């Protein structure tokens, strides 16, 4: 089972040729609303790859909350434990997507900011050895740490996406309960305080993470620590919208572990899911299902772009 413990948002997306400068007004090329939130997105990707997936989090008692919950259920995510906050609104993310697909995101936490003891109790009731737990940092960081601690004690595999990185409070051993820490390269540099990515990964390992997987977008990923994979190249795809590509990566990696794939194959499947997500607009609506990932990898196998160490 995969559990995603984290944020649920409604994304308000504005497309533009480029982000405006300070004090500048520009005209958009289009907009959309679509369900998002790193916790919810990662759950959707895991469910789309056929892992039994439960989401633990909180929405507001409002139209956005009802819409995102309906969408999550339709994707096969078990939302039976998501709480409805009677006061706070559903979280919102304002997203600018530029012509090349790059995004800038501002999150308004709303109900995500109230995730706390009640959700930890729910998580506790679900944990058992073999569970894969997905964590992100759009809920209070103290709760994220506690979730990792309890999950680790119960024999679950803990995956942490340290985004948004500004939410983290770095103390010695802060990642001691994290099996896979998965920053993108900007987050790795910011958290470690160095521009050298190898040094950054070493610093993050020094803070307790067992394995650090650095996501480098079109430059691929590398993993260091208990599991090492020095250079996994990215699949070349046209970039329409990079929003949630990292979530797709994490959700697919978690699902692949849950389904019994070895780590090298899990990384390749995660790369494929992330690549496909980049080719479509939006967050959850852009995430591929199992058939698409398998077909994509088989096609790249034929062209020689993918050479698995193991069977897909
Ligand atoms: O990672 C992408 C997500 O970040 C968006 O869906 C948005 O809601 C923010 O949480």
Boltz pocket constraint, residues with backbone or C-beta under 6 A from the ligand:
constraints:
  - pocket:
      binder: B
      contacts: [[A, 7], [A, 9], [A, 10], [A, 11], [A, 35], [A, 36], [A, 37], [A, 38], [A, 41], [A, 92], [A, 93], [A, 105], [A, 107], [A, 138], [A, 243], [A, 244], [A, 245], [A, 246], [A, 247], [A, 283]]
      max_distance: 6.0
